[in-house]
């Protein structure tokens, strides 16, 4: 496993924890699955991860720190800082995934190579 892959796994860990701290389970579970696929040297993990960054309702549309009290929308305390950190991690993960996707260092293990 290369350095960039290890770095991406670390960023994904941070993302999952941040998402969970805000009660966001859908994307947290999704991130953890991508992380597991990377740990298992699943070459499709990068493409799967990158696919989350497009279209309506995608990962890059997510805003944290939102709540409702008695049916009225409100922001949780610290939502600005929460979203700044989230945006930083989300962007870093996207950059690493893009780099890995272009890199020859992220190829499937030899046992999965087509002869």
C-alpha positions as CSV (number, residue, x, y, z in Angstrom):
1,X,0.0,0.0,0.0
2,X,1.4,3.3,-1.1
3,X,1.9,6.5,0.9
4,X,-1.0,8.3,-0.8
5,X,-3.4,5.4,-0.1
6,X,-2.4,5.4,3.6
7,X,-2.9,9.2,3.7
8,X,-6.3,8.8,2.1
9,X,-7.3,6.2,4.6
10,X,-6.3,8.5,7.4
11,X,-8.4,11.4,5.9
12,X,-11.3,9.0,5.5
13,X,-11.0,8.1,9.2
14,X,-11.2,11.7,10.1
15,X,-14.2,12.3,7.8
16,X,-16.1,9.4,9.2
17,X,-15.6,10.6,12.8
18,X,-16.6,14.2,11.9
19,X,-19.7,13.0,10.1
20,X,-20.6,10.7,13.0
21,X,-20.1,13.6,15.5
22,X,-22.9,15.5,13.6
23,X,-25.2,12.4,13.4
24,X,-24.7,12.0,9.7
25,X,-24.9,8.2,9.3
26,X,-25.4,7.7,5.5
27,X,-22.2,9.3,4.4
28,X,-20.3,8.0,7.4
29,X,-21.2,4.4,6.6
30,X,-20.3,5.0,2.9
31,X,-16.9,6.5,3.8
32,X,-16.1,3.5,6.1
33,X,-17.0,1.1,3.3
34,X,-14.6,2.9,0.9
35,X,-11.9,2.8,3.6
36,X,-12.4,-1.0,4.0
37,X,-12.2,-1.5,0.3
38,X,-8.9,0.5,0.2
39,X,-7.5,-1.6,3.0
40,X,-8.5,-4.7,1.0
41,X,-6.6,-3.4,-2.0
42,X,-9.8,-3.1,-4.0
43,X,-8.9,-1.0,-7.0
44,X,-12.5,0.0,-7.6
45,X,-12.6,1.8,-4.3
46,X,-11.1,5.0,-5.8
47,X,-13.6,5.1,-8.7
48,X,-16.4,4.4,-6.2
49,X,-15.2,7.2,-3.9
50,X,-14.8,9.7,-6.8
51,X,-18.4,9.0,-8.0
52,X,-19.8,10.6,-4.8
53,X,-18.7,14.0,-6.0
54,X,-21.2,14.6,-8.7
55,X,-24.9,15.3,-9.1
56,X,-27.7,16.5,-6.8
57,X,-27.5,15.2,-3.2
58,X,-23.8,14.3,-3.7
59,X,-21.2,14.3,-1.0
60,X,-20.0,17.7,-2.1
61,X,-23.5,19.1,-1.5
62,X,-23.5,18.0,2.2
63,X,-23.7,20.8,4.8
64,X,-23.3,19.8,8.5
65,X,-24.5,21.5,11.7
66,X,-28.2,21.7,10.7
67,X,-31.0,20.9,13.1
68,X,-34.6,21.3,13.8
69,X,-36.2,22.2,17.1
70,X,-40.0,21.8,17.2
71,X,-40.0,21.7,13.4
72,X,-38.0,24.9,13.0
73,X,-34.7,24.9,11.2
74,X,-31.7,26.1,13.2
75,X,-27.9,25.8,13.2
76,X,-26.0,23.9,15.8
77,X,-23.4,25.8,17.8
78,X,-20.0,25.7,16.1
79,X,-21.5,24.9,12.7
80,X,-19.2,27.3,10.8
81,X,-16.0,25.7,12.2
82,X,-17.5,22.2,11.7
83,X,-18.2,22.9,8.0
84,X,-14.8,24.5,7.5
85,X,-13.1,21.3,8.9
86,X,-15.5,19.1,6.9
87,X,-14.8,21.0,3.6
88,X,-11.0,20.8,4.2
89,X,-11.1,17.0,4.8
90,X,-13.6,16.5,1.9
91,X,-11.3,18.4,-0.5
92,X,-8.2,16.7,0.7
93,X,-9.8,13.3,0.2
94,X,-10.9,14.3,-3.3
95,X,-7.4,15.5,-4.2
96,X,-5.8,12.2,-2.9
97,X,-8.4,10.1,-4.7
98,X,-7.9,12.0,-8.0
99,X,-4.1,11.6,-7.7
100,X,-4.4,7.9,-6.9
101,X,-6.9,7.5,-9.8
102,X,-4.3,9.0,-12.2
103,X,-1.4,7.2,-10.6
104,X,0.2,3.9,-11.8
105,X,0.9,3.2,-8.2
106,X,-2.7,2.2,-7.5
107,X,-3.1,-0.9,-9.6
108,X,-4.9,-4.1,-8.5
109,X,-2.8,-6.8,-6.9
110,X,-1.1,-9.1,-9.3
111,X,-3.5,-11.8,-8.4
112,X,-6.3,-9.7,-9.9
113,X,-4.4,-8.8,-13.1
114,X,-5.9,-9.9,-16.4
115,X,-3.5,-12.2,-18.4
